[in-house]
Amino acid sequence: MSLIALISDIHANIEALSVVMEDINKHNVDAIFCLGDVIGYGPNPRECIEVIRECSEFTLCGNHEEAVLFNAEDFNPKARRAIDWTRDQLNSEKFDKEKNYELWDFLGELRKKVRDDNVLYVHASPRQPTREYVLPKDINDKAKIESIFREFEGCDICFCGHTHIPGVFTEDCQFHYSRSLGNRFELSSIPGKKLINIGSVGQPRDADNKSCYVLFDGETIEWVRLAYDFKTTMEKIRNVDDLADYLAVRLEEGR
């Protein structure tokens, strides 16, 4: 059975992405699927896009790609400022125009969801593939959870990112944090459909500052947590006036 590496929410953090790619290469995976938000917040958007272009079987459109391509009206002012800065980096006159066009073409061709046999892949949610947040607290909103599971398009499994909080939602309105599962989950251990959040490569928000990605062999999900040089990423962010200081602080705190 194929071994797939799932990555998401890199957020222009090349230090985290480099460590993750190095680890993925040790596992001899058959393919790498990226669930979006390669850019946004972080200091190395061009470099991260280049890596993902070369390695991923497919990359989905996240809300940050969507914002760079169209608009960031629903972003808070600090996030919108980071989007504007990112757009400027992708248009930088320091690089050949053709190279800039290649990056924009890559972003413009991103799909919002992919179905592969019995598995659906989205950035955010089956209902709203780029923007809807499905948070652990939403298990208290039965109508929302039931509606989301109805949008699985005949699949039993849906992988997502977006919230940066790794874990498993089940049809009976439960959420299991990846750490409570020992970072390993057998699909057969719980009946019914599952919505699985793969966590974030470049901006973890589950009180653990280690980068996160998933290995999936069709039966077992393994969340891999890796330490990386977040201090270097923090320093880069602080050296960019248009990137808010909290974007650096949160990397160390994992929030």
ROVEXKE-60936 format. One line per field, with one value per atom (N, C-alpha, C): y, z, x. Coordinates in Angstrom, 1 decimal, decimal comma, always signed. Example, Ala and Ser with C-alpha at 12.3 -4.5 7.8 and 13.67 -1.06 7.14 Angstrom:
2
y = c(-5,7|-4,5|-3,3|-2,2|-1,1|+0,0)
z = c(+7,8|+7,8|+7,8|+7,1|+7,1|+7,9)
x = c(+13,2|+12,3|+13,2|+12,8|+13,7|+12,9)
***
This chain:
255
y = c(-1,2|+0,0|+1,3|+2,3|+3,5|+4,2|+4,9|+5,7|+7,2|+8,0|+9,4|+10,3|+11,3|+12,4|+13,5|+14,0|+15,1|+16,3|+17,4|+18,6|+19,8|+20,7|+21,9|+23,0|+24,2|+25,4|+25,6|+25,7|+26,0|+27,4|+28,3|+29,7|+30,4|+30,1|+30,7|+30,5|+29,4|+29,1|+28,0|+28,5|+27,6|+26,7|+27,2|+26,4|+25,2|+25,4|+24,2|+23,3|+23,9|+23,0|+22,2|+22,8|+22,0|+20,8|+21,0|+19,9|+18,8|+19,2|+18,2|+17,5|+18,2|+17,5|+16,5|+16,9|+16,0|+14,7|+14,8|+13,7|+12,8|+13,5|+12,8|+11,9|+12,5|+11,7|+10,5|+10,4|+9,2|+8,1|+8,4|+7,4|+6,9|+7,3|+6,8|+6,8|+7,9|+8,0|+8,0|+7,6|+7,5|+8,8|+9,7|+11,0|+11,9|+13,2|+14,3|+15,1|+15,2|+16,0|+17,3|+18,4|+19,7|+20,3|+20,5|+21,0|+22,5|+23,2|+24,7|+25,5|+26,8|+27,8|+27,6|+27,5|+27,5|+28,9|+29,9|+31,3|+31,9|+33,2|+34,0|+33,9|+35,1|+35,2|+35,1|+34,2|+34,0|+34,7|+34,6|+35,5|+35,0|+33,7|+33,1|+32,5|+33,3|+32,8|+32,2|+32,9|+32,4|+31,1|+31,0|+29,7|+28,6|+28,8|+27,7|+27,3|+28,2|+27,8|+27,0|+27,4|+26,6|+25,2|+25,0|+23,6|+22,8|+23,4|+22,7|+22,4|+23,3|+23,1|+21,8|+21,6|+20,5|+19,2|+19,2|+17,9|+17,4|+18,3|+17,8|+17,2|+16,1|+15,5|+16,5|+17,1|+18,2|+19,2|+20,4|+21,4|+22,0|+22,2|+22,8|+24,3|+25,0|+26,4|+26,7|+27,4|+27,7|+29,1|+29,6|+30,9|+32,0|+31,7|+32,7|+32,8|+31,7|+31,8|+32,5|+32,2|+32,9|+34,4|+34,8|+36,2|+36,9|+36,3|+36,9|+37,0|+36,0|+36,1|+37,1|+37,2|+38,0|+39,2|+38,9|+40,0|+39,4|+40,2|+39,7|+40,5|+40,8|+41,7|+41,1|+39,8|+39,2|+38,9|+39,3|+39,1|+40,3|+40,0|+41,1|+42,0|+43,3|+44,2|+43,7|+43,0|+42,5|+41,4|+40,5|+39,4|+40,0|+41,0|+41,7|+42,3|+42,9|+43,6|+42,5|+41,4|+40,3|+39,8|+39,7|+39,3|+40,3|+41,6|+42,6|+42,5|+42,3|+42,1|+40,9|+39,8|+38,6|+38,8|+39,5|+39,8|+40,6|+41,5|+42,3|+41,4|+40,4|+39,5|+38,7|+38,3|+37,5|+38,4|+39,7|+40,6|+41,3|+40,8|+41,5|+41,7|+43,0|+43,3|+42,7|+42,2|+41,5|+40,2|+39,7|+38,5|+38,7|+37,8|+37,9|+37,8|+38,6|+38,6|+37,2|+36,4|+35,1|+34,2|+34,4|+33,6|+34,0|+35,3|+35,7|+35,2|+35,2|+34,6|+33,2|+32,4|+31,0|+30,8|+31,6|+31,5|+31,8|+32,9|+33,3|+32,2|+31,7|+30,6|+29,4|+29,1|+27,9|+28,2|+29,4|+29,7|+29,8|+30,3|+30,4|+29,1|+28,0|+26,7|+25,8|+26,3|+25,4|+25,1|+23,8|+23,4|+23,5|+23,5|+23,7|+22,4|+21,3|+20,0|+18,9|+17,8|+16,6|+15,4|+14,6|+13,3|+12,2|+11,3|+10,1|+8,9|+8,1|+7,0|+7,3|+6,8|+7,0|+8,2|+9,0|+10,1|+11,4|+12,4|+13,7|+14,6|+15,5|+16,4|+17,8|+18,6|+20,1|+20,8|+22,1|+22,9|+23,1|+23,5|+24,0|+23,0|+22,8|+22,1|+21,6|+20,4|+20,0|+21,0|+21,7|+22,7|+23,9|+24,4|+25,6|+25,3|+24,8|+24,2|+25,1|+26,5|+27,3|+28,1|+28,2|+29,2|+28,8|+27,8|+27,4|+26,8|+27,4|+26,8|+25,7|+24,6|+23,5|+23,3|+23,8|+23,8|+22,8|+22,3|+21,4|+21,7|+23,0|+23,5|+23,2|+23,0|+22,8|+21,5|+20,6|+19,4|+19,7|+20,9|+21,3|+21,8|+22,0|+22,4|+21,3|+20,5|+19,2|+19,5|+20,6|+20,9|+21,2|+21,9|+22,2|+20,9|+20,1|+18,9|+18,0|+17,8|+16,9|+17,5|+18,8|+19,4|+19,2|+19,3|+19,1|+17,7|+16,7|+15,3|+14,9|+15,7|+15,4|+15,8|+16,6|+17,2|+16,3|+15,1|+14,3|+13,7|+14,0|+13,6|+12,0|+11,3|+9,8|+9,2|+10,0|+9,5|+9,3|+8,4|+8,1|+8,9|+9,5|+10,2|+11,5|+12,5|+13,8|+14,4|+14,8|+15,4|+16,9|+17,6|+19,1|+19,7|+21,0|+21,7|+22,9|+24,1|+25,4|+25,9|+25,1|+25,5|+25,3|+24,5|+24,2|+23,3|+22,7|+21,9|+20,4|+19,6|+18,2|+17,3|+16,5|+15,6|+15,0|+14,3|+13,6|+14,0|+14,4|+14,6|+13,4|+12,9|+11,8|+12,2|+11,3|+11,7|+11,8|+11,3|+11,4|+12,6|+13,6|+14,9|+14,8|+14,1|+13,9|+14,5|+15,0|+15,4|+14,8|+14,1|+13,5|+14,2|+14,9|+15,5|+14,5|+14,8|+13,8|+13,4|+14,3|+13,9|+12,9|+13,0|+12,1|+10,7|+10,7|+9,4|+8,8|+9,5|+9,1|+9,4|+10,3|+10,7|+9,6|+8,7|+7,5|+7,1|+6,9|+6,6|+5,6|+4,5|+3,4|+3,8|+3,9|+4,3|+3,3|+2,0|+1,0|+1,0|+1,8|+1,8|+2,5|+3,4|+4,1|+4,0|+3,5|+3,4|+4,7|+4,7|+6,0|+6,8|+8,0|+8,9|+9,7|+10,2|+10,9|+12,2|+13,3|+14,5|+14,6|+14,6|+14,5|+15,7|+16,4|+17,6|+17,2|+17,6|+17,1|+18,1|+19,2|+20,1|+21,0|+21,7|+22,8|+22,5|+22,6|+22,6|+23,8|+25,0|+26,2|+27,1|+26,8|+27,6|+26,8|+25,8|+25,0|+25,9|+25,4|+26,2|+25,3|+24,2|+23,3|+23,3|+24,4|+24,6|+23,7|+23,3|+22,5|+23,2|+23,8|+24,5|+23,7|+22,3|+21,5|+21,4|+21,4|+21,3|+20,0|+19,9|+18,8|+18,4|+17,1|+16,6|+15,2|+14,6|+13,3|+12,3|+11,0|+9,9|+9,0|+8,7|+7,9|+6,8|+5,6|+4,4|+3,8|+4,5|+4,0|+3,4|+3,0|+2,4|+3,1|+3,6|+4,3|+5,7|+6,6|+8,0|+8,2|+8,7|+9,1|+10,5|+11,3|+12,7|+12,7|+13,4|+13,4|+14,8|+14,9|+16,2|+16,4|+17,5|+17,7|+19,1|+19,1|+20,4|+21,1|+22,4|+23,1|+24,4|+25,1|+26,3|+27,5|+27,5|+28,6|+30,0|+30,0|+31,2|+32,0|+31,3|+31,9|+32,5|+31,7|+32,2|+33,5|+33,4|+34,6|+35,8|+35,7|+36,8|+37,4|+36,5|+37,0|+37,8|+37,3|+38,0|+39,4|+39,4|+40,7|+41,7|+41,2|+42,1|+42,6|+42,2|+42,7|+43,6|+44,9|+45,8|+45,5|+44,9|+44,6|+43,3|+42,6|+41,3|+41,6|+41,4|+41,8|+40,9|+41,5|+40,8|+39,6|+39,6|+38,4|+37,2|+37,4|+36,3|+35,5|+36,2|+35,6|+34,9|+35,7|+35,2|+33,8|+33,8|+32,6|+31,3|+31,5|+30,3|+29,6|+30,4|+29,9|+29,3|+29,9|+29,5|+28,4|+28,2|+27,1|+27,5|+28,8|+29,2|+30,0)
z = c(+0,0|+0,0|+0,0|-0,7|-0,8|+0,5|+0,7|+1,8|+1,4|+2,0|+1,6|+2,7|+2,4|+3,4|+3,1|+4,2|+4,1|+4,8|+4,2|+4,8|+4,5|+5,4|+5,3|+6,1|+5,8|+6,6|+6,9|+5,8|+5,9|+6,3|+5,8|+6,1|+5,9|+4,8|+4,4|+5,4|+6,1|+7,1|+6,5|+5,9|+5,2|+6,2|+7,4|+8,3|+8,7|+9,0|+9,3|+8,1|+7,0|+5,8|+5,4|+5,6|+5,3|+6,2|+7,5|+8,4|+8,1|+7,8|+7,4|+6,1|+5,1|+3,9|+4,1|+4,9|+5,2|+5,9|+6,8|+7,5|+6,5|+5,7|+4,7|+3,8|+3,4|+2,5|+3,1|+4,4|+5,1|+5,1|+4,8|+4,9|+3,5|+2,5|+1,1|+0,8|+0,9|+0,6|-0,9|-1,2|-2,7|-3,2|-2,4|-2,8|-1,7|-2,0|-1,0|-1,4|-0,6|-0,8|+0,1|-0,5|+0,3|+0,4|+1,6|+1,7|+1,8|+1,4|+1,3|+2,3|+2,2|+3,0|+3,0|+1,8|+1,7|+2,1|+1,8|+2,1|+3,2|+3,5|+4,5|+5,8|+6,5|+7,8|+7,9|+7,2|+7,3|+6,3|+6,5|+5,8|+4,5|+4,1|+2,9|+2,0|+1,5|+0,6|-0,7|-1,4|-2,6|-2,5|-1,5|-1,3|-1,0|-0,2|+0,2|-1,1|-1,9|-3,1|-4,0|-4,1|-5,0|-4,5|-3,2|-2,7|-3,0|-2,7|-2,9|-4,4|-5,2|-6,7|-7,1|-6,6|-7,0|-6,4|-5,2|-4,4|-4,4|-4,5|-4,2|-5,4|-5,1|-6,2|-6,5|-5,5|-5,7|-4,5|-4,7|-3,7|-3,8|-2,6|-2,6|-2,4|-2,7|-2,4|-1,0|-0,2|+1,1|+1,2|+2,3|+2,4|+2,2|+2,5|+2,2|+0,7|+0,0|-1,4|-2,0|-1,6|-2,1|-1,8|-0,7|-0,3|-1,2|-1,4|-2,2|-3,7|-4,2|-5,5|-5,7|-4,7|-4,9|-3,9|-2,7|-1,7|-0,3|+0,7|+2,1|+3,0|+2,4|+3,2|+4,5|+4,6|+5,9|+6,8|+6,5|+7,3|+8,3|+9,5|+10,4|+9,9|+10,3|+9,7|+9,7|+10,7|+10,7|+9,7|+9,6|+8,6|+7,2|+7,0|+5,7|+5,3|+6,2|+6,0|+5,5|+6,2|+5,8|+4,4|+4,0|+2,7|+1,6|+1,9|+1,0|+0,8|+1,9|+1,8|+1,0|+1,2|+0,5|-1,0|-1,4|-2,8|-3,4|-2,6|-3,1|-3,3|-2,5|-2,6|-3,9|-4,2|-5,4|-6,7|-6,5|-7,7|-7,7|-6,8|-6,6|-7,9|-8,1|-9,3|-9,1|-8,0|-7,8|-8,6|-9,1|-9,8|-11,2|-12,1|-13,5|-13,5|-14,4|-14,5|-14,8|-15,6|-16,0|-14,7|-13,8|-12,6|-11,7|-11,7|-10,9|-11,5|-12,8|-13,5|-13,2|-13,1|-12,7|-11,4|-10,4|-9,1|-9,1|-9,8|-9,9|-10,6|-11,7|-12,4|-11,5|-10,7|-9,8|-8,8|-8,2|-7,3|-8,0|-9,2|-9,9|-10,3|-10,4|-10,8|-9,7|-8,5|-7,3|-7,2|-6,9|-6,8|-5,3|-5,1|-3,8|-3,1|-3,8|-3,2|-4,2|-3,6|-4,4|-3,8|-4,6|-4,1|-4,7|-3,8|-4,3|-3,7|-4,5|-4,0|-2,9|-1,7|-0,6|+0,3|-0,2|+0,7|+0,0|+0,8|+0,3|+1,0|+0,2|+0,7|+0,5|+1,6|+1,5|+2,4|+2,2|+3,2|+4,5|+4,4|+5,6|+6,0|+5,1|+5,5|+4,2|+4,3|+3,1|+2,6|+3,6|+3,3|+2,6|+3,1|+2,6|+2,5|+1,4|+1,3|+1,6|+1,5|+1,8|+3,1|+3,7|+4,7|+6,0|+6,0|+7,2|+8,3|+9,5|+10,6|+11,3|+11,5|+12,3|+13,5|+14,6|+15,8|+16,8|+17,7|+18,7|+19,5|+19,7|+20,5|+19,7|+18,3|+17,5|+17,7|+18,5|+18,8|+19,6|+20,2|+20,9|+20,0|+18,7|+17,7|+16,8|+17,3|+16,6|+15,1|+14,9|+13,6|+12,6|+13,1|+12,2|+11,9|+12,9|+12,6|+11,7|+11,9|+11,0|+9,6|+9,4|+8,1|+7,4|+8,1|+7,6|+7,1|+7,9|+7,5|+6,3|+6,1|+4,9|+3,6|+3,7|+2,6|+2,2|+2,6|+2,4|+0,9|+0,2|-1,2|-1,4|-0,5|-0,6|+0,0|+0,5|+1,1|+2,6|+3,2|+4,6|+5,4|+4,7|+5,3|+4,6|+5,4|+4,8|+5,7|+4,9|+5,6|+5,4|+6,4|+6,3|+7,1|+7,0|+7,9|+8,4|+8,1|+8,4|+9,8|+10,8|+12,2|+12,9|+12,3|+12,8|+14,1|+14,3|+15,5|+15,1|+15,2|+14,8|+15,6|+14,9|+15,7|+14,8|+15,4|+14,6|+15,1|+14,2|+14,5|+14,0|+14,8|+14,4|+14,3|+13,7|+13,4|+14,7|+15,8|+17,0|+17,8|+17,1|+17,7|+18,8|+18,5|+19,4|+18,7|+19,4|+18,9|+19,7|+19,0|+19,7|+19,3|+20,2|+19,9|+19,6|+18,6|+18,2|+19,3|+20,2|+21,4|+22,3|+22,4|+23,3|+22,6|+21,3|+20,6|+20,5|+21,1|+21,0|+19,6|+18,9|+17,6|+16,6|+16,8|+15,9|+16,0|+14,9|+14,8|+13,8|+14,2|+13,3|+12,8|+11,5|+11,0|+11,5|+11,6|+12,0|+13,4|+14,2|+15,7|+16,1|+15,2|+15,4|+14,2|+14,3|+13,1|+12,5|+11,3|+10,7|+10,0|+9,6|+8,9|+9,9|+9,4|+10,2|+9,4|+10,1|+9,6|+10,3|+9,6|+10,2|+9,9|+11,0|+10,8|+11,0|+9,9|+9,9|+10,6|+11,1|+11,8|+10,9|+11,4|+10,6|+10,6|+9,4|+9,3|+9,9|+9,5|+9,8|+10,9|+11,5|+12,6|+13,5|+14,2|+15,1|+16,2|+16,5|+17,4|+18,5|+18,8|+19,8|+21,1|+21,4|+22,5|+22,4|+21,2|+20,9|+19,7|+19,9|+18,8|+17,8|+17,9|+16,9|+15,7|+14,5|+13,3|+13,2|+12,4|+12,3|+10,9|+10,6|+9,3|+9,6|+8,5|+8,7|+7,7|+8,1|+7,2|+7,2|+6,0|+5,9|+4,9|+5,4|+4,5|+4,1|+4,3|+3,9|+5,1|+6,1|+7,3|+8,6|+8,7|+9,9|+9,6|+10,5|+10,4|+11,5|+11,2|+12,1|+12,0|+13,1|+13,1|+13,6|+12,8|+13,1|+13,6|+14,7|+15,3|+15,3|+14,8|+14,6|+15,1|+15,9|+16,3|+15,1|+15,0|+14,0|+14,5|+13,8|+14,2|+14,1|+15,1|+15,0|+15,4|+16,1|+16,4|+15,2|+14,2|+13,0|+12,2|+12,2|+11,6|+12,3|+13,6|+14,4|+14,1|+14,0|+13,7|+12,3|+11,3|+10,0|+10,0|+10,7|+10,8|+11,4|+12,5|+13,2|+12,3|+11,3|+10,5|+9,3|+9,2|+8,2|+8,9|+8,5|+9,2|+9,0|+7,8|+7,5|+8,2|+8,9|+9,5|+11,0|+11,6|+13,0|+14,0|+15,1|+16,0|+16,6|+16,7|+17,3|+16,4|+15,1|+14,2|+14,5|+15,1|+15,6|+16,9|+17,9|+19,2|+19,2|+18,4|+18,4|+18,0|+17,2|+16,7|+17,9|+18,9|+20,0|+21,0|+21,1|+22,0|+21,5|+20,2|+19,6|+19,7|+19,4|+19,5|+18,3)
x = c(+0,8|+0,0|+0,9|+0,4|+1,2|+1,4|+2,5|+2,7|+2,7|+1,8|+1,7|+2,1|+2,8|+3,1|+2,2|+1,5|+0,6|+1,1|+1,2|+1,7|+0,7|+0,7|-0,2|+0,3|-0,2|+0,1|+1,6|+2,3|+3,7|+4,0|+3,2|+3,2|+4,6|+5,2|+6,5|+7,6|+7,6|+8,6|+9,5|+10,6|+11,5|+12,3|+12,6|+13,3|+12,5|+11,2|+10,3|+10,2|+9,9|+9,7|+10,9|+12,1|+13,3|+13,5|+13,2|+13,3|+12,3|+11,1|+10,0|+10,4|+10,9|+11,3|+12,4|+13,3|+14,4|+13,9|+12,9|+12,4|+11,5|+10,7|+9,9|+10,8|+11,9|+12,8|+13,4|+13,4|+13,9|+12,9|+11,6|+10,5|+10,2|+10,9|+10,7|+9,2|+8,5|+7,1|+6,9|+5,7|+5,3|+4,8|+4,3|+3,8|+3,7|+3,8|+3,5|+2,3|+1,3|+0,2|+0,2|+0,1|+0,1|-1,3|-1,8|-3,2|-3,3|-2,3|-2,5|-1,8|-2,0|-1,3|+0,2|+0,8|+2,2|+2,8|+2,0|+2,5|+1,6|+2,0|+1,3|+2,0|+2,1|+2,7|+4,2|+4,8|+6,2|+7,1|+8,4|+9,4|+9,9|+9,6|+10,2|+9,2|+8,2|+7,2|+7,7|+8,7|+9,2|+9,9|+10,7|+11,5|+10,6|+9,5|+8,6|+7,8|+7,3|+6,6|+7,5|+8,8|+9,7|+9,8|+10,0|+10,1|+8,9|+7,7|+6,4|+6,2|+6,5|+6,3|+7,1|+8,2|+9,1|+8,7|+8,1|+8,0|+6,6|+5,6|+4,2|+3,5|+2,8|+1,9|+0,8|+0,2|-0,7|-0,7|-1,0|-1,1|-2,5|-3,2|-4,5|-4,4|-5,4|-5,5|-6,0|-5,2|-5,6|-6,1|-6,6|-7,1|-6,1|-4,8|-3,8|-3,4|-3,4|-3,2|-4,4|-5,6|-6,8|-6,7|-6,2|-6,1|-5,1|-3,9|-2,9|-3,4|-4,1|-4,6|-5,7|-6,6|-7,8|-7,8|-8,3|-8,3|-8,3|-7,9|-7,8|-8,8|-10,0|-10,9|-11,3|-11,4|-11,8|-10,7|-9,5|-8,3|-8,2|-7,6|-7,4|-6,3|-6,1|-5,2|-3,8|-3,3|-1,9|-1,7|-2,7|-2,7|-2,7|-3,6|-3,7|-2,4|-1,8|-0,5|+0,6|+0,5|+1,5|+1,1|-0,1|-0,5|+0,0|-0,2|+0,3|+1,8|+2,5|+4,0|+4,4|+3,6|+3,9|+3,6|+2,6|+2,3|+3,5|+4,0|+5,1|+6,4|+6,6|+7,7|+7,6|+6,4|+6,2|+6,2|+6,2|+6,3|+7,7|+8,6|+9,8|+10,6|+11,1|+11,9|+13,3|+13,7|+15,0|+15,1|+13,9|+13,9|+13,4|+13,8|+13,3|+11,8|+11,2|+9,7|+9,2|+9,9|+9,4|+9,4|+10,3|+10,3|+9,1|+8,9|+7,7|+6,4|+6,3|+5,1|+4,9|+6,0|+5,9|+5,3|+5,7|+5,1|+3,6|+3,3|+1,9|+1,1|+1,6|+0,9|+0,7|+1,6|+1,5|+0,3|+0,3|-0,8|-2,2|-2,2|-3,4|-4,1|-3,3|-3,7|-4,1|-4,0|-4,3|-5,8|-6,0|-7,4|-7,9|-9,2|-9,7|-10,0|-10,1|-10,2|-9,8|-9,4|-9,1|-9,7|-10,3|-10,8|-9,9|-9,5|-8,7|-9,3|-10,0|-10,8|-11,7|-11,5|-12,4|-12,0|-11,0|-10,4|-10,6|-11,1|-11,2|-10,2|-9,6|-8,6|-9,0|-9,0|-9,3|-8,4|-8,4|-7,6|-8,3|-9,6|-10,3|-11,4|-12,4|-13,6|-14,3|-14,9|-15,7|-16,8|-17,3|-18,4|-17,8|-16,7|-16,0|-14,5|-14,1|-12,7|-11,6|-11,7|-10,6|-10,7|-11,9|-12,1|-12,7|-13,5|-14,3|-13,4|-13,4|-12,7|-13,5|-12,9|-13,5|-12,6|-13,1|-12,3|-12,7|-11,9|-12,3|-13,5|-13,8|-15,0|-16,2|-16,1|-17,3|-18,0|-17,4|-18,1|-19,4|-19,4|-20,6|-21,7|-21,4|-22,3|-22,7|-23,7|-24,0|-24,4|-25,2|-25,7|-24,6|-23,6|-22,4|-21,6|-21,4|-20,6|-21,4|-22,6|-23,4|-23,5|-23,6|-23,6|-22,2|-21,2|-19,8|-19,7|-20,1|-19,9|-20,8|-21,9|-22,7|-22,1|-21,0|-20,4|-19,1|-19,0|-17,8|-17,8|-18,8|-18,9|-18,7|-19,3|-19,3|-18,0|-17,2|-15,9|-16,1|-15,3|-15,3|-14,3|-13,3|-12,2|-12,0|-11,8|-11,4|-10,2|-9,2|-8,0|-8,1|-7,7|-7,7|-6,6|-6,4|-5,5|-6,2|-5,6|-6,3|-6,3|-6,7|-6,8|-5,4|-4,5|-3,2|-3,3|-4,4|-4,6|-4,8|-3,8|-3,9|-4,8|-5,6|-6,5|-7,6|-8,5|-9,6|-11,0|-11,8|-13,2|-14,0|-14,9|-15,8|-17,2|-18,0|-19,4|-20,2|-19,8|-20,6|-20,1|-19,6|-19,3|-18,2|-17,2|-16,0|-14,8|-13,8|-12,6|-11,5|-10,5|-9,4|-8,1|-7,5|-6,2|-5,2|-4,3|-3,3|-2,4|-2,1|-1,3|-1,9|-3,3|-4,0|-4,1|-3,8|-3,8|-2,4|-1,4|+0,0|+0,5|-0,1|+0,2|+0,1|-0,8|-1,0|-2,5|-3,1|-4,5|-4,8|-5,4|-5,9|-7,3|-7,5|-8,9|-9,9|-9,6|-10,6|-10,9|-10,2|-10,4|-11,7|-12,3|-13,5|-14,4|-15,6|-16,4|-16,9|-17,3|-17,9|-16,9|-17,4|-16,5|-15,6|-14,5|-13,5|-13,0|-13,0|-12,3|-11,0|-9,9|-8,6|-7,8|-7,4|-6,6|-5,1|-4,3|-2,9|-2,0|-2,5|-1,6|-0,8|+0,1|+0,8|+2,3|+2,9|+4,4|+5,0|+4,5|+5,2|+4,7|+3,5|+3,0|+2,1|+2,6|+1,8|+1,1|-0,2|-1,0|-1,6|-1,0|-1,5|-0,6|+0,0|+0,9|+2,1|+2,5|+3,7|+4,3|+5,5|+6,1|+6,8|+6,8|+7,4|+6,5|+7,2|+6,5|+5,7|+4,7|+3,8|+3,4|+3,5|+3,0|+2,5|+1,9|+1,3|+1,8|+2,0|+2,3|+1,0|+0,6|-0,7|-0,5|-0,8|-0,6|-2,0|-3,1|-4,4|-5,1|-4,4|-5,0|-4,6|-3,4|-2,9|-2,4|-2,7|-2,3|-1,3|-0,1|+0,9|+1,3|+1,1|+1,5|+3,0|+3,8|+5,2|+5,5|+6,1|+6,5|+8,0|+8,5|+9,9|+10,3|+11,4|+11,9|+12,7|+12,6|+13,3|+13,8|+14,6|+15,3|+14,3|+13,3|+12,4|+13,0|+14,1|+14,7|+15,2|+15,7|+16,1|+14,9|+13,8|+12,6|+12,0|+12,1|+11,6|+12,4|+13,8|+14,6|+14,3|+14,1|+13,7|+12,4|+11,4|+10,2|+10,4|+11,1|+11,3|+12,1|+12,8|+13,6|+12,7|+11,5|+10,6|+9,5|+9,5|+8,6|+7,1|+6,8|+5,4|+4,9|+5,8|+5,4|+5,3|+4,1|+3,9|+4,8|+5,2|+6,1|+5,4|+4,1|+3,4|+3,6|+3,8|+4,0|+5,3|+6,2|+7,5|+7,3|+6,6|+6,4|+5,6|+4,6|+3,8|+4,5|+5,6|+6,3|+7,0|+7,5|+8,2|+7,1|+6,0|+5,0|+4,1|+4,1|+3,2|+1,7|+1,4|+0,0|-0,5)
***
